[in-house]
Amino acid sequence: MAQTRTDDRLQTDDRSRRLDHAFLMSQPPQEHYPRTIRRTARQEVLLQPSRRNQPRLKTQSIPLLLVAGFGVASLFGAVLLSLPVSSSSGEWTSPIDALFVATSAVCVTGLTPVDTGTYWSGFGQVVILLLFQFGGLGFMTSATLLFLLFGWRVGVRERLLLSQTLDLGRMGGVVRLIRRTVTFALIAEAIGFAILFLRFLLDHPIERAAWYGLFHSVSAFNNAGFDLFGNFQGLAAYDDVLTLTTIAALAFLGSIGYPVIEDLRQRRRASLFLDTRIVLRTTFAVIGVVSLLVLALEWDGALAGRGIADKILQSAFHAVASRTSGFAALPAASMSEEILLITMAAMFIGGASGSTAGGIKVGTFGILLAATWSAVASRSHVEAEGREIRRPDVDRALALTIIALILVFTVAVGLARLEEIALLHLLFEATSAFGTAGLSTGVTPALGDAGMLLITATMFVGRLGPLTLALVLVQRSRLDRIRLPEERVRIG
């Protein structure tokens, strides 16, 4: 009997060693993973459950969970904002207005039918701040943070949900990555608060300067676009260098996401992830092109009467902020139609995946550019930055972009049927809602109830649609065993 137990133990140890070896041989080299998600082979085997014990998630479970989380937050925020205590007048707020603003905050958009600085009371403004802080960090990140704060255990199922939501591909180091993400966000917001507090202290009492500094720092980092300056004027009264550069820096950091920042912190340029390089190159390219076009086309328009340095500052700020933050030093209504179209393109592209930004994401746009260049060069595969991009990723990027375009144009046509407003302005509003950018030509307060509900749904889909669609496409991807005969189709 003792000999049998000894043989069983030896077989178990041998099976464990073979499992470690099989895991190591199936993984890419360790240097290709950031330190935040590295584990030894044995730790990874323990962390990743066997197929027999692995939590089984339905195909739609993660997208439905995300939709439910953001939906509940929007409804809860709408209830709070509709209360008399939330308005400065002490009156009840229309349920549609409350739902619109709550959804705009949770989806970090910034569109609003009422002026944030004058309509809402201090309590209402605090509710809005908490909503866009929650929405900016994301439902899964916020839920994990609550788990950690209350000392609850983040189990294997929760780690699997997080790893798939953040597109890490593995569960190792997910909780640590969440901690660092939240810590980075709070530090960035604290630095922004300190700078903006000192700036607003020049014009306001200490209490208001502190509240203005906190509100706009959190709003900028989360790319929410809400401001308290009143009369829908945005940053027109605070278009100085210190304010604009601080807001732009916070919005930029929030729009590229912490995974990119962590990769930059740990690696040299030559060893950066392909995703990081595509995000940074595409982001700077979009900002540079938009900035130059605004400077050239609005030199004697919206920028007229300013000095050269101020014109450069204003155009650069518009290029950074228009993509997703919603802050505007130059009113969109005063811009030419050409700049409105260019701004729509920037809002549609948005920021990086896993960030506080919206849109189809710069990574998606970068893949499309690489695919276009490969097609022009008659390559059979897509290359970028010395790497080959997987064909499924190219297909998903194309599918996501086409669906997003169809959605934006459908919403614009729907608004045109409901509202007597110029189609270009309605298209701008629809693009801003989908890209969660928050810029408006003044259309939002003029919308009827049906139009507001349509924009509310568009903001919700714009915030969650690209992520949930990508998750569904990834989960449903499979290797087809049966292939149909190929046939050529004429193009062009």
QUIDA-V381702 format. One record per helix or strand of 3 or more residues. SS is the DSSP state (a for helix, b for strand). FROM is the first residue (numbers start at 0). TO is the last residue. If there is no record, write none. Layout:
# QUIDA-V381702
ss:SS from:FROM to:TO
ss:SS from:FROM to:TO
This chain:
# QUIDA-V381702
ss:a from:1 to:25
ss:a from:29 to:31
ss:a from:34 to:36
ss:a from:40 to:46
ss:a from:60 to:81
ss:a from:83 to:85
ss:a from:94 to:105
ss:a from:115 to:118
ss:a from:121 to:136
ss:a from:138 to:148
ss:a from:155 to:164
ss:a from:173 to:199
ss:a from:205 to:220
ss:a from:240 to:255
ss:a from:257 to:265
ss:a from:268 to:270
ss:a from:273 to:296
ss:a from:307 to:321
ss:a from:331 to:333
ss:a from:336 to:348
ss:a from:361 to:375
ss:b from:381 to:383
ss:b from:386 to:388
ss:a from:390 to:417
ss:a from:422 to:433
ss:a from:443 to:445
ss:a from:448 to:475
